[in-house]
Structure formats: C-alpha cells, structure tokens
Amino acid sequence: MENFKGLVDIINTVLWDYILIFGLMGVGVFMTVRLKFPQFTRLFPALGKMITGIIKKEKAEEGKMTPFQALSTAVAAQVGTGNIVGVATAIAAGGPGAAFWMIISAFFGMATIFSESVLAQRYRETKDGELVGGPAYYIKNGLKSKKLATFFSITCIVALGIVGIMVQSNSVAGSVSTAFNIPVIGVTIGLTIIVALILMGGMGRIASFAETVVPIMAGAYIFGSIAIIALNFGGFISSLKSIFVGAFTPGAIGGGVLGITVQQTIRFGLARGLFSNEAGMGSTPHSHAVADTKHPAEQGFTAMIGVFISTFLICTSTVMVNMASGSYDPTIPASVMVQSGTVMTQNGFALIFGKLGGMFLSVCLSFFSLTTIVGWYFFAESNVKYLFNGKSMTLNTFKIVSIIALVVGTMIEPEFVWELADMSMGIMAIPNVIALFALSKEVRYVLDDYDSKALNGNIYWEYEYQNIEEKKDKKKRVFKKALGTTILK
C-alpha cells in the first residue's frame, strides 16, 4: 500500500508541477488572446441575460436543460470541498499570495471554459431522447479520434463517478460527525439515501435539484463570509496587503518563518484555482452541452459565470474568512495546517460566531459536497452513455457503483483520497487540453458566427451532430428497403 501511495505522489508531482500547470494555464492564455478577452466584454451581459431568464422562469424541452439549469449543474460540480478545504490548504502551503494566483487562474479559466462549452454544444448528440455531450463527443466528432475519446471517457468515469464521489463523501462524513457529534456511519447512511433518491430521478431531478439548492447554498456561504469580513474590517485590509505582497515576496509574510518560495506560492495558487473552478478539466462541458439555447456561443458566455462564482466569489470568500478572522496563522508550519484545511476554515467561523459558526460551515460543506456528488455523477454518466450507447441496464449498474464509492469514501484516509482525486482528474484533463488547442479555430469560428448573426438580429445554429443517430438509422432503413427491392427484382 505504501508503494502505491508513493507512486500516486510521484504521478501528482509530475502532473501538477510540470504538465497541467503549463497546459491548463497555457490554453487559458492562448484562448483569451484568440477570443479577444471575452472576460471583459461578454461576462456581465451574460449575467444580465441569465437573471432575466430566471425572472421569466424559462423552461426547456424534455431531454434538455435551461441555460440556468445547465449553469447550476456546472456550478454544483465546481463548488465543492475544493472551495473550502482546497483553498485553505492552498494558502497554508503556499502562503496568502496563493490567493492572488488563484484569481489569475480563474481569469484565464473563463476563456477556457467558454471554449469547452462552445465545443460541447457544437458536437453534442442525442441518445434515447436526451441530449448528451462533453469532451468525448467533441474529441470524436471534432478531432475524429475515437481512441482518445474513449480514453477520456474511461478516465472521466473513474475520476468523477468513483474517486471524485469518494472525496466529497469523505469530507461530509468528517465535518458533520465533528460538528454535530453524529457517528460517521449515521452520516453515511443519510447521505447515501439522499443521493440515491436524486440519482434515480434522472436528468430532470438532477437539474431541478441543482437550480434550487445551488443559489441558496452559494448565497448563504458568501453572506456568512461577508459578515465575518465586516466584523473584522481591520483584518480585511491587512489581509489584502498580505495577499499582494505574498504573491511575489512570500518570505516577507510572518517574518519569513514559513520558508515558502515564489514557486510554491504560484504552484499552489494556480493548481487549487484550476481544481476549484475545473476550467480545462473536461467536467463542466457535460452540463453545458445539454442546455436548450439558440447558439453555442450563448452557453459559452453563461459558462464563464460559473468560474466567476466558484473562484472570484466562493474561493475568495474562503481566503478572506481565514485571513481576516485570524484562523490562518503564518507562524504555524504549513505541514500542520495542510492536514486540517476544513478545521482552519471552521475555526474562522467559530472565532466570530462561536459553536454555531462551526455548525454553519459544516452545513455549507455538506451541501457543497452533495451538489458536487450529483454534478460529477451526471458528468460521469454522460461518458457511460458514450461508451455503452445509453443502455439502461448499464446506467443502473453505474448508479449502484457510484453509491458504493460514496460509502467506501467515508472509510478512507482524507489525505490519500485527495491524492487519488488529484491524480485521476489530472490524467482526465490531458486529452481535453489537447482537444482545446487543436479545436481552437472552431471556437473562434463559432464566436464570429454568433457576432455576425447578432448584428442581423437572427441568432440560430444548425446542430449537425445532434441527430446523428437518427440519420444513421434512417440510412439503414433506406438501405434495407433498397436491398429488399433489389432482391425481389
């Protein structure tokens, strides 16, 4: 077992210190320039349009999601333990300056996630009356590489549908058990029942759950964080200074006792930022692919909102709670703080609101994890449909496998589960990054097409792959009919 843990640690070092930091940030910078900085020109108009859609209570056709439901499902996956535990461990290991690089990763990540969403929309298909899409589909239909698409699907199923669910259930079990003094097995049983009921309801129930819970969950956490910052405004100002100073001269923080280098600060900030908003990882395109929208670019604009919420709002809130409240102590060795990311943030709320503050964070973490489990399952299921052509028996089997993973996750050491998640998700991201670079010209073409049609006031898109299975069946029927006629003659 120790040898396996050592192997996982080596793979993670290679993946996150050398390959993915440059790959994920590289594609973000590249697409930002190629798309002419959509973060400045497209984000807030998309936010306004989404709010209008919520007010009008837009509904989608059966087998599809509304743009807001798709965004909610994506945010449900993006906002998880990484936004609390992952962020806390980032500033513990990389110092306050890691928060600055986390925001930088989110800025460029918006262009990345726009590209993922556009490609997922363009190359989506229909299986059993429901839309499906994601990296496997744009790798197969766009890159014309079935082998790479299959590789992505397998790694996605393992990373999100099994290991990812284990990470989330592990965090919920530990947090709730500590805060409310409930046995881990009791938490596990309750979580299993809730997740099973949601998953058995299919896409409709998942979408409904996400659009109801995510806004309340995110709003409550942000409001609680703002309250802590307001009550510690003096600490807030000094925290901002520490973040900017620590981004470039981490040794100046805490008298240099941490021994943190600039490289470590950048590494932990970028890695945890990318992990928290999932831009470039290949996960969120699965929900954006099924959005009922007139043009792929429109959902791309909406997808950028997800990164804004998960990193600029949620992650920054976590950073400021830990910094302003004083729960982050630069004199404590990083190795000690990293072991207790949840506890550090929990202490931030407890220092201001007492025991109720710790309970509040536990409830938030539970909902974050629950929505992530549901979102990641939905993404993994899309790939099960890809590999097994949407067979209902296979999908039901996968539901059972995911629920078993949820239970097993509560019994494993937290540190090792996180290491497994880093490894599996890192491997999953590689084929997606390759596809994003290779199909960047397609993304630019879709954006230009949208702009030209918007000028004419007639926005639409012909989804050529959406009914590909129906077209194949029609060709088979025509061929069989022609063959039968020939035999009769």
N, C-alpha and C positions, 0 to 999 in steps of 0.2 A: 504493500500500500504506500509506503514511504517513497519507493522508487517512482510510483505513478504520480504522486504529488510533486516530486522533483521534476518529472517530465512536463507536467502541466505548467509549472512555474517557468521552465525554460521556454516553452512554446509561447506563453503570455509575454515574456520579456521580448522575444523576437517580434511577435505580432504588434504589440502596443508601443514599444520603444523605437522600432525601426520601420515596420511596414505600414501599419494603419495610420499612425500619426501623420506621415507624409502623404499616404494615399487619400485619406478622408479630408484632410485639410487642403491637399493639392487639388482635388476635384472641386471643393468648395470655392477656392480662389479662382480656379480656371472658369467655372460656370458663372461666377459673379461677374467677371470681366466679359465673358462671351454674351451674357444676357443683359449687359449694361446696368449692373447694380439694381436689380429688382427690389432689393430690401428697402430702398428709399422711395421708389415710385409705385410699387404695387401693394405693399403690405396694408396700409391704412385704408385705401379704397376697398380692399377685400374684406377688411374687418367691418367696415360700414355696411357692405352688401350682406355679410353674414348676419349681422344684427337685424337688418331689415327682413331677411328670410325667417329669422326666429319669431319676430313680431307677427309676420303674416302666417306663421305656422305652416310652412311649406311641407308637402307630403311627396313621397317618392312612389314610383310604380313598384309593384310586387317584384321581389328579387333584386331590388336596388336599395340604396340609402339616399337620404337627402344629403346635400353638401355638409350641413351641420352635423348630422349623424355620423358621416364619414370622418369628419374632423374630431368629433367627440370620441369615436372609437380609436382614432390615432393617438389623441391626447391621453386616453385611458391607458394605452400601452406606454407612451412616453413618460407620463407622470407616475413613477413608482418608487420603490425603495432607493433607486439611484439618485432621486432628487433630494432625499433626506440623508440616508446612510452614505451613499456615494459622494455627495457633496461635502459632507462632514469629514470623511476620510481624505478627500482631496486637499482641504485646507490644513488638515492635520499633518499630512505627509509632504505637501508642497508649500505650506505657509499661506497667509492671506492673499498673496499675489496670484495664487492659482485661480482665484475667483475672476480676476481680470482676463486670464487666458481662456477661462470657461465661457465668458461672454463673447470673446473674439471667435471662438469655435462656433458659437450659436449664430453670430452674424453671417459668417460664410456658409454655415449649415443651412440657412434659409434658401440659398441658391441651389444647394444640393437637393434639398427635399422638394423644391419646386420641380427640378428635373426628374426626380423619381416619380412624382405624382403624374406629371405630364406623360411620361413613358408608360406608366401603369394604365392610364386612361386610354392612350392611343392603341395599345396592343392587347387590351382585355378581351376576354371571350365569355361565352355563356355556356353553362353546364347545368342541366336539369332545371332550366328556367331561372337560374340565378347567375348574376354576373360574377366573374372571378378574374383576378389579375394580380400582378406583382412582378418582381424581378424574373421569376422563372418564365413568365409569359413574354416579357419584352426581350429576354435573352433568346428565347426560342424563335419568336416571330420577328424581332428586330435584328439580332445578331446572327440568326439562323444557326444557332449552336444548341442542339438538343442535349448533348453531353454536359455542357456547362450549366444548362438549365436544370438538368436532373441533379447535378452536384449541389447546386444552390438549394433545391427543394429538400434534399435529404438533410443538409446541414441546418436549414431553417426549421424543419420539423423537430430535430434534436435540440437545437439552441433555444427555440421559443416554446415549443409544445411540451418539452420534457424538462431540460435543465433550467430554463427561464422560470417555469412554474414552480420548480423546487426552490429557487432563490426567494421568490415572493412569499411562498407559504412559510418558509423558514423565518423570514423577518416578522411576519404577522404573529406566528406562534410565540416567538421570543418576546416581542413587545407587549402583546396583550396579556401573556402569562405574568410578566413582571409588573405591569401597571395595575392589573385588576386581581392579581393573585389567583388566577384560574389555571388549573393543571393544563399542560401542553396538549394532552390527549383530548381534553374538552374543547379547546380552541380548534384543534384539527378536525374533530367531528362536525362542529358547527360550520367551519369554513368549507368542508367537503360538501355538505348538504346544499349550502347556498350556491356554490359554483356549479354543482351538478344540475340544479334546477334552472340556472341561467343557460348553461350549455345545451341542455336538452331542448330549449326553445328555438334553437337555430338562429339565423341571421337577424330575424325580426326582433327577437327578445334581446339579443346582444346589442343591437342598435338602440333599442328603447332604453335599456339599462344604462348604456354609455351616455346618451344625451340627457338623461335625468340626473345621474349621480355626478358626472364629471364637473359641471359648473358649480354645484353645491360644494363638492369636495375641494376644488381648487380655490373657490372664493373664501371658504372658511379658513383655510390654511393661510392664505395671503392676508386676510383680515387680522388673524391672530398674530402674524408676524409684524404687521404694521403697528399693532398695539404695543408690542414689545419695543419696537424701534422708537415709537413716540414717547414711551416711558423712560427710554434711555437715549435721549437725543444727543447728549454729550458724547456718549459712547459711539453713536452712529457716525458723527463727524470724524472722530479719531479712527474709526474702522475704515472709512473711505480712504483716509490717508494711508493706512497700513496696506490696503489692497493695492493702491497705485505704486507706493514705494516698494512693496514686496514683490511686485511683478517684475521688477528689473534689478533690485538690490535686496533679495530676501535676507541676507546676512544682517541688514540694518534693523530687522524686527526682533524684539526680545533680546537685544544685546548680542545677537549672533549665536546664542546658545543652541539653536536648533541645528546648525550646521547644514542648512538647506542651500542647494545651489540653484542658479537660474535655470539650469537644465531640468532639475527636478520640479521646479515650480511650473515651468511650461508644460512638461510631460504630464503631470497630474491634472493640471487645469484643462488642457486640451482633451486628454483621454476621458476624464469624467464628464466633461461638457458634451463630447460626442456620444458617450454612453447614455447620458440622461435624455438628450433630445433625439437620439437614434438617426440623425441625418446621415445618410450614406450607408447605413447598416443593412437596408433592404427589408425592414419590417413594416413601417407605416404605409408604403405604397399599396399594400394589400387592401387597406380600407379605402384609400382614395380612389382606387380603381373602380369600385362599385358605386361611386357617387353618381346620382342622376343629375347631370349637368349638361349644358348646351355645347361646351367646348372644353377640351383637356386643360387648356391654359387657365380657365376659371378655377378648376380644382387645385391647380398648382399654386395659385395665389392664396387660396384657402389653406393649403398645406403649410405655407410659411407661418401662418398664425400659430400653428401647433408648436413650432420651435420657439416662437416669441413667448408663448405661455409657459412651456416646460422649463426653459432656461432663463430668459430675461425676468420672468415673474417668480416661478416656483423656486428655482435653484438660487436666485439672488436673495429671495426671502430667507432661505435656509442659511446662507452665508451670513446675512446681517443679523439673524437671530443669535447665531453662535458668537459673532464678533461683538455686537452691541450689548448682549446680556452678560458677557464675561465668561460664558461656559467654555470658550476656546481660550486656553492658557498657553502662551508661547514658551513658558518655562518647563512645561511637561514634555518629555521626549515624544517624538512623533510615533514611535513604535507602540507606545502605551495608548495614545489617543486613537490610532487607527483601529485598534482592536475593539473600540466601543463607539463607533460612529453614531449609532442610534442613541446611546446613552448621552453623548455630548449634546445633541440637539434637544433631547428630552430634558436635560438639565437646564438648557436655555429657557424653556417654557416654565419649568418648575421654579427657577430662581425668581421669576416675576409673578407667576400665578399659583405657586405652591403645588400641592399634590394634584389639584385639578388640571394644572398646566401639563403635567406629565401624562395624565389620562387623555387630555385633549390631543396631544401629539400621537399617542398610541392609537386613538380612534382614526386620526387622519392617515397615519401609516397603514392601518388596516384597510381603509377604503382605497388608498393609493395602490396597495398591493392587490386588492380584489379586482379593481378595474384593469390593472395590468395583466393579471391572470386571464381575464376574459378577452382582453385585446390580443394578447400573444397567442391564446388558443385559436382565435379567429384567423390570425395570420398563418399559423401552422396548418390549420385545416385547409386553407386555400391551396397549400402545397400538397396535402394529401389528395385533394381533388385532382391536382395536376398529375400526380404520379399514378393514381388508380382510377382516373377518369370519373370521379364523383360517385363511386359505388357506395350506396347507403350502408351496407354491412361493414365496409372498411371504415367509414366515418364513425359509426357507432363504436367500433373497436378502438379507434383512436381516442374517442371521448373517455373510454374506460382507462386507457393507458395514461392519459393526461391526469385523470383524477388519482390514479395510483401514484404518479410522480408527485402530486401535491402532498399526499400523505407521507411519502418517503422523505420529501424535502424537510419536513419538520423534525426529522431524526438525525440529520447530518450536521457536522460542524459548520457554523456560518462562514468562516473564512474559506474553507475548502469549496463550499457551494458557490461563493462569489468567484473564486478562481476558475472553476469549471465554466461558469457563465461567461467570464471574460474570454476564455479560450474558444468556446463554441460559437459565440457571437462574432468574435474576431475572424474565425475561419469563414463564417457565413457572409461576412462583409466583402471578402476579397472578390468573388465573381461579380458582385453588384457594382463595386468600384470600377472594375474592368469594363462592364457594360455602360456605365455612365460616361466614361471617357470616350468609348467607341461610338456611342449614340448621341454625343453632344450636339452634332449637326442637326439631328432630328428635333431636339428640344428647341433649338433656335428657330427652326422652320415652323414649328407649332406656334411659338410665341409671335412670330412675324405674321402668320396666318390669322391669328386672333386679332392683332392690331389692325390689319387691313380690313377685316370684316366688321370690327367695332366702328371704324370710320364710316362704313356704309350702313351701319345700323342693322345689320343682319348677321348675328353671331350663330354659327352652327358648325357641326363637324360630322363627317361621314365615318362611322366606326367600321372599318373594313374587316376587322378580325372578330368583331363581336358576335356575328352569326356564322362563324366559320364552320362549326359543327353541322348546322342546318344546311349549309351549302354543300358540304361533303355528302350528307345523307341524300340530298336532292340529286346530286350527280350519280350516286349509286343507284337510286331508283330509276333514273333516266337510262343508265347503262343496262340495268337488268331488263327494263322494258324493251330496249333496243335489241338486246341479245335474244330475248324471248321471241320477238317478231322475226328476227333473222332465222332462228331455228324452225319456226313454223313455216317460213317460206321454203 
